[in-house]
Amino acid sequence: MELPQSIRLEMNDEIFTFLQREFETSELNRLPETYGGGKIFAPPLIGVAQAGDPIFQRYKEIIGPEHLTPLEMWLASGQEYNSVSNLSTISIIFPFEKKIRNESIKPLESHRMKKPPEIYTIARNFGNEFKKSCILKTIKMLNEKGYDATSGMLSDAYTIVLKGKFYTTWSERYIAFASGLGTLGLHEGLITELGCNIRLGSIITNAPLKFTLRKTQEPYANCLYYSKGTCKECAEKCPVNAITEKGYNKIKCNKYRMKLARKILPSIRSSLKKETRRVNWKLKQDISIVGCELCQFGVQCTDKNPMASHHMDFFSS
């Protein structure tokens, strides 16, 4: 029996309110006192996709054959079989606070290398623990209401795949696109109504939820370069030309990230929280991960969707 939309919307609102409270009150959503002790993330956004949406099957061609559909990730995470029509993905946007964004605009330069300011490296690292906590607490909340839930990014089935291409078995950016939260940019980051300088997480659940309408099926609709032929500020920010008019070179970008890590970690490792990740399904524990994201700071899509001010006719095509 199909549940009324009002009940589904009520559950969406309940999850969103729960997350807003976590973002506001959790001590994990704070920088260390040595970096000011302020919040890491501003209030969230959420979007919901139906797990049976055909777009998830197309991701195997767009991203890579090992990328899992919501039902595949559900089963790979140890959940009992459920009809795909009963499952949804909840995508959560974690937008960095304005202070962190503003202080990260000007990169540090040393030994002919550009690197992100230390506050961003710390915020990204500490933010990962908060992101994990939010997802686990939301899963627990859903469980207490009698619903099953799991997370792709926290599953043993989540791994970086290095098989010619470079991708993961569960792309939070593409899950968020399916959930109506934004589109990709020339830098391949997700441009949302809160900008591209964000982190992402998601949950798969059988809770009754109202699906978020995608404003467009065009994957780059929010990008000024792809939509209007202007901007390219992200390409100008990239220190290794991994972003060009031809698109984004993920391998070149990742090589620079690894080079950055070798430069940054010796002086900051003791301040970072240890993390784990899987590469080709092999677990690596107690590692320190740093990012770059220089292409996301001080650009027109840092904190907003730059196409939002244009006519909505653009999205009707």
WORA-V640411 format. One record per residue. N is the residue number from 1. RES is the residue in one letter. PSI is psi in whole degrees, -180 to 180 (* if undefined). OMEGA is omega in whole degrees, -180 to 180 (999 if undefined). D_CENTER is the distance of its C-alpha to the mean C-alpha in whole Angstrom. Layout:
# WORA-V640411
N & RES & PSI & OMEGA & D_CENTER
N & RES & PSI & OMEGA & D_CENTER
This chain:
# WORA-V640411
1 & M & 129 & -179 & 34
2 & E & 127 & 179 & 31
3 & L & 146 & 177 & 30
4 & P & 148 & 179 & 30
5 & Q & -29 & -180 & 27
6 & S & -37 & 178 & 28
7 & I & -42 & 179 & 28
8 & R & -44 & 180 & 24
9 & L & -35 & 178 & 23
10 & E & -40 & 179 & 25
11 & M & -41 & 175 & 22
12 & N & -48 & -178 & 19
13 & D & -38 & -179 & 21
14 & E & -42 & 178 & 22
15 & I & -44 & -179 & 18
16 & F & -43 & 178 & 17
17 & T & -40 & 178 & 20
18 & F & -45 & -179 & 19
19 & L & -40 & 178 & 16
20 & Q & -42 & 180 & 17
21 & R & -41 & 178 & 20
22 & E & -44 & 180 & 18
23 & F & -35 & -176 & 16
24 & E & -37 & -169 & 19
25 & T & -21 & -174 & 21
26 & S & 132 & 176 & 20
27 & E & -18 & 178 & 21
28 & L & -20 & 178 & 18
29 & N & 45 & -180 & 16
30 & R & 144 & 173 & 19
31 & L & 157 & 172 & 20
32 & P & 154 & -179 & 23
33 & E & -30 & 179 & 26
34 & T & -14 & 177 & 27
35 & Y & 21 & 174 & 24
36 & G & -21 & 177 & 25
37 & G & 9 & -179 & 23
38 & G & 174 & 180 & 21
39 & K & 148 & 176 & 18
40 & I & -47 & -177 & 15
41 & F & 141 & 171 & 13
42 & A & 173 & -179 & 14
43 & P & 149 & -173 & 15
44 & P & 174 & 165 & 12
45 & L & 152 & 174 & 12
46 & I & 154 & 174 & 11
47 & G & 155 & -176 & 12
48 & V & 134 & 176 & 14
49 & A & 148 & 174 & 15
50 & Q & 131 & -173 & 18
51 & A & -22 & 179 & 18
52 & G & 5 & 178 & 21
53 & D & 128 & -179 & 20
54 & P & -21 & -178 & 21
55 & I & -31 & -178 & 18
56 & F & -34 & 177 & 16
57 & Q & -35 & 179 & 20
58 & R & -25 & 180 & 19
59 & Y & -25 & 178 & 16
60 & K & -28 & 177 & 19
61 & E & -39 & -176 & 20
62 & I & -45 & -175 & 17
63 & I & -56 & -179 & 15
64 & G & 154 & -174 & 18
65 & P & -23 & -179 & 20
66 & E & -5 & 179 & 19
67 & H & 132 & -174 & 16
68 & L & 146 & 170 & 16
69 & T & 164 & 178 & 17
70 & P & -41 & 179 & 16
71 & L & -41 & 178 & 20
72 & E & -42 & 178 & 20
73 & M & -37 & 177 & 17
74 & W & -50 & -179 & 19
75 & L & -39 & -180 & 22
76 & A & -22 & -180 & 21
77 & S & 6 & 174 & 20
78 & G & 9 & 178 & 23
79 & Q & 153 & 177 & 23
80 & E & 154 & -178 & 27
81 & Y & 138 & 176 & 27
82 & N & 147 & 178 & 26
83 & S & 137 & -178 & 26
84 & V & -26 & -180 & 23
85 & S & -16 & 179 & 25
86 & N & -5 & -174 & 24
87 & L & 149 & 177 & 20
88 & S & 157 & 170 & 17
89 & T & 134 & 174 & 14
90 & I & 117 & 178 & 12
91 & S & 137 & -176 & 8
92 & I & 129 & 176 & 8
93 & I & 129 & 177 & 7
94 & F & 91 & -177 & 8
95 & P & 132 & 179 & 9
96 & F & 145 & 179 & 12
97 & E & 154 & -178 & 15
98 & K & -40 & -179 & 18
99 & K & -44 & -179 & 20
100 & I & -43 & 179 & 17
101 & R & -46 & -177 & 16
102 & N & -40 & -178 & 20
103 & E & -7 & -178 & 21
104 & S & 3 & -177 & 19
105 & I & -45 & -177 & 20
106 & K & 114 & -179 & 23
107 & P & 157 & 174 & 22
108 & L & 146 & 180 & 25
109 & E & 129 & 176 & 27
110 & S & 140 & 180 & 29
111 & H & 44 & 177 & 31
112 & R & 25 & 176 & 30
113 & M & 142 & 172 & 26
114 & K & 134 & -180 & 24
115 & K & 155 & -179 & 21
116 & P & 150 & 176 & 19
117 & P & 151 & -175 & 21
118 & E & -34 & -178 & 21
119 & I & -33 & 179 & 19
120 & Y & -41 & 178 & 16
121 & T & -43 & 179 & 16
122 & I & -45 & -178 & 17
123 & A & -42 & 180 & 15
124 & R & -44 & -179 & 12
125 & N & -52 & 180 & 14
126 & F & -33 & 179 & 15
127 & G & -29 & 179 & 12
128 & N & -38 & 179 & 11
129 & E & -41 & 178 & 14
130 & F & -42 & 179 & 13
131 & K & -47 & 178 & 10
132 & K & -44 & 180 & 12
133 & S & -44 & 179 & 15
134 & C & -45 & -177 & 14
135 & I & -45 & 179 & 13
136 & L & -40 & 179 & 16
137 & K & -36 & 178 & 18
138 & T & -40 & 175 & 17
139 & I & -44 & 179 & 18
140 & K & -42 & 178 & 21
141 & M & -43 & 179 & 22
142 & L & -40 & 177 & 21
143 & N & -42 & -179 & 24
144 & E & -21 & 176 & 26
145 & K & 3 & 176 & 26
146 & G & 11 & -179 & 27
147 & Y & 152 & 176 & 24
148 & D & 151 & -180 & 22
149 & A & 152 & 177 & 19
150 & T & 173 & -179 & 17
151 & S & 131 & 178 & 13
152 & G & -45 & -175 & 12
153 & M & -20 & 180 & 10
154 & L & 3 & -178 & 13
155 & S & 151 & 173 & 16
156 & D & -16 & 180 & 18
157 & A & -7 & 179 & 18
158 & Y & 126 & 179 & 14
159 & T & 154 & 167 & 15
160 & I & 134 & -179 & 15
161 & V & 121 & 176 & 17
162 & L & 87 & 179 & 20
163 & K & 71 & -175 & 22
164 & G & -56 & 175 & 23
165 & K & 175 & 180 & 20
166 & F & 106 & -179 & 17
167 & Y & -180 & 178 & 14
168 & T & 166 & 180 & 12
169 & T & -5 & 178 & 14
170 & W & 98 & -176 & 11
171 & S & 113 & 180 & 8
172 & E & -32 & 178 & 5
173 & R & -45 & -178 & 5
174 & Y & -31 & 174 & 9
175 & I & -41 & 179 & 9
176 & A & -37 & 176 & 7
177 & F & -46 & 179 & 10
178 & A & -29 & -178 & 12
179 & S & 10 & 174 & 12
180 & G & 23 & -175 & 13
181 & L & -7 & 180 & 10
182 & G & -172 & 177 & 11
183 & T & 171 & -179 & 12
184 & L & 161 & 175 & 11
185 & G & 180 & 176 & 13
186 & L & -32 & 179 & 16
187 & H & 0 & 180 & 14
188 & E & 5 & 170 & 11
189 & G & 161 & 179 & 8
190 & L & 123 & 177 & 8
191 & I & 111 & -178 & 10
192 & T & -179 & 176 & 11
193 & E & -17 & 176 & 14
194 & L & 14 & 178 & 12
195 & G & -174 & -178 & 12
196 & C & -17 & -177 & 9
197 & N & 81 & -171 & 9
198 & I & 170 & 165 & 6
199 & R & 162 & -174 & 4
200 & L & 153 & 174 & 3
201 & G & 167 & -180 & 6
202 & S & 162 & -180 & 8
203 & I & 143 & 172 & 12
204 & I & 133 & -175 & 15
205 & T & 161 & 173 & 18
206 & N & 13 & 175 & 22
207 & A & 146 & 179 & 22
208 & P & 116 & -175 & 23
209 & L & 152 & 175 & 21
210 & K & 131 & -176 & 21
211 & F & 146 & 179 & 19
212 & T & 128 & -180 & 17
213 & L & 129 & 172 & 19
214 & R & 128 & -179 & 17
215 & K & -22 & -178 & 19
216 & T & 154 & 172 & 19
217 & Q & -7 & 180 & 19
218 & E & 118 & -172 & 19
219 & P & -14 & -178 & 15
220 & Y & 25 & -173 & 16
221 & A & -29 & -178 & 18
222 & N & -1 & -176 & 16
223 & C & 125 & -180 & 17
224 & L & -36 & -178 & 20
225 & Y & -49 & -178 & 21
226 & Y & -30 & -176 & 21
227 & S & -34 & -174 & 22
228 & K & -6 & -179 & 25
229 & G & 18 & -179 & 26
230 & T & 179 & 173 & 25
231 & C & -109 & -173 & 23
232 & K & 21 & 180 & 22
233 & E & -35 & 180 & 21
234 & C & -38 & 179 & 18
235 & A & -38 & 179 & 20
236 & E & -27 & -179 & 23
237 & K & -23 & -175 & 21
238 & C & 124 & -176 & 20
239 & P & -11 & -177 & 22
240 & V & 17 & 178 & 23
241 & N & 39 & 176 & 23
242 & A & -10 & 178 & 20
243 & I & 121 & 178 & 19
244 & T & 180 & 177 & 22
245 & E & -21 & 179 & 23
246 & K & -10 & 179 & 23
247 & G & -158 & -172 & 19
248 & Y & 128 & 179 & 17
249 & N & 98 & -175 & 18
250 & K & -36 & -179 & 16
251 & I & -44 & 179 & 19
252 & K & -40 & 178 & 20
253 & C & -45 & -178 & 17
254 & N & -34 & 177 & 17
255 & K & -38 & 178 & 20
256 & Y & -37 & 176 & 20
257 & R & -43 & 180 & 17
258 & M & -39 & 177 & 20
259 & K & -41 & 176 & 23
260 & L & -45 & -179 & 21
261 & A & -42 & -180 & 21
262 & R & -31 & 180 & 24
263 & K & -39 & -173 & 25
264 & I & -43 & -168 & 23
265 & L & -39 & -178 & 23
266 & P & -34 & -176 & 27
267 & S & -15 & -172 & 27
268 & I & -6 & -174 & 24
269 & R & -41 & -177 & 24
270 & S & -19 & -180 & 26
271 & S & -12 & -175 & 23
272 & L & 148 & 174 & 20
273 & K & 141 & -179 & 19
274 & K & 147 & -179 & 20
275 & E & 171 & 176 & 17
276 & T & 154 & 172 & 17
277 & R & 159 & 177 & 16
278 & R & 137 & 175 & 17
279 & V & 120 & -174 & 18
280 & N & 42 & 175 & 21
281 & W & 7 & 176 & 21
282 & K & 127 & -175 & 22
283 & L & 131 & 173 & 21
284 & K & 120 & -175 & 21
285 & Q & 160 & 176 & 22
286 & D & 50 & 179 & 22
287 & I & 160 & 178 & 20
288 & S & 125 & -176 & 19
289 & I & 131 & 176 & 16
290 & V & 157 & 178 & 15
291 & G & -176 & 177 & 13
292 & C & -75 & 176 & 15
293 & E & 24 & 177 & 13
294 & L & -27 & -179 & 16
295 & C & -10 & -177 & 15
296 & Q & -7 & -175 & 13
297 & F & 136 & 177 & 16
298 & G & 25 & 177 & 19
299 & V & 168 & -174 & 18
300 & Q & -20 & -180 & 19
301 & C & 13 & -180 & 15
302 & T & -49 & -171 & 14
303 & D & 15 & -180 & 14
304 & K & 169 & 171 & 15
305 & N & 106 & -174 & 16
306 & P & -15 & 178 & 19
307 & M & -6 & -176 & 20
308 & A & -28 & -178 & 20
309 & S & -8 & 180 & 24
310 & H & 166 & -176 & 25
311 & H & 140 & 179 & 27
312 & M & -11 & 177 & 25
313 & D & -27 & -180 & 27
314 & F & -36 & -174 & 25
315 & F & -4 & -177 & 23
316 & S & -7 & -179 & 26
317 & S & * & 999 & 26
